[in-house]
Amino acid sequence: EVCRDKYDAVLPLVRLLLHHHKLVPFVAAVAELDLKDTQEANTVFRGNSLATRCVDEMMKIVGKHYLKVTLKPVIDEVGYPTKTVFGTLSPQGYPVSLIGIPLTAPCAENLRYYVDKVFREIVRSSISCPTLMCDVFYSLRHLAAKRFPNDPHVQYSAVSSFVFLRFFAVAVVSPHTFHLRPHHPDAQTSRTLTLISKAIQTLGSWGSLTKSKLSSFKETFMCEFFKTFQEEKFTESVKKFLDDVSSTESKEPSGLSEPVHLKEG
């Protein structure tokens, strides 16, 4: 509270704490303070607080390789597609063939293909999740459960709000900022990535085992499209993934880790 522009200090602070292996207890401490001011379980870690900013920066630093091995192949496929989700875009960015009508084949089929592929890669990637991220998620999960002991779902939403909403979904919609693509995507690719990201966010929120709010989609055709994902197998896959990445049980070395650069210049 002393520092006026405290968010400017987040990145060097996170790097310093990573170097001294003190990030996990620090995040746990500021997250506990954050939770004291949180009145409703469904708003846990949804704002831009010091705790959420620290976790965001940590994921960007230690999760680069994790994103690369998990998402880059399918992001590359969207950028140079064998399938095209939309043929033409209107000036507002909506598919011309879909304005005012439900998403139908072949558009729905192609979008479903990409969402299925991204979702599948994510939920089976827990073995590649960096140990530090798992340790942070473990702390956040138990702090949230302690703060809202009567809500059995908050332990999952506390983790999904980071790993799905602030990590995978953001990387899908802006792959260039996570070094998954060299340049900003063109309008058509960007539109496809946006829809995939929205679907992944909604699927990820089902890990909290709460009822999905399809009304969060501005596009009516996405509401219709997303009904095809209302199956228990998707919920269970997300729940298992969140359990795996918020566990402190030792994992087998994946051979996918690489050095983390804490110092630049």
Salt bridges, closest charged atoms under 4 A:
GLU1 OE2 - LYS6 NZ 3.60
GLU32 OE2 - LYS146 NZ 3.99
ASP56 OD2 - ARG166 NH1 2.75
ASP76 OD2 - LYS72 NZ 2.91
ASP76 OD1 - ARG181 NH1 3.09
GLU77 OE1 - LYS117 NZ 2.77
ASP116 OD2 - ARG112 NE 2.91
GLU121 OE2 - ARG124 NH2 2.68
GLU219 OE2 - ARG191 NH2 3.10
GLU219 OE2 - LYS198 NZ 3.03
GLU224 OE2 - LYS227 NZ 3.49
GLU231 OE1 - LYS233 NZ 3.68
ASP243 OD1 - ARG141 NH2 2.87
ASP243 OD2 - LYS239 NZ 3.77
ASP244 OD2 - LYS240 NZ 3.01
GLU258 OE1 - HIS65 ND1 3.32
GLU264 OE2 - ARG15 NH2 3.25
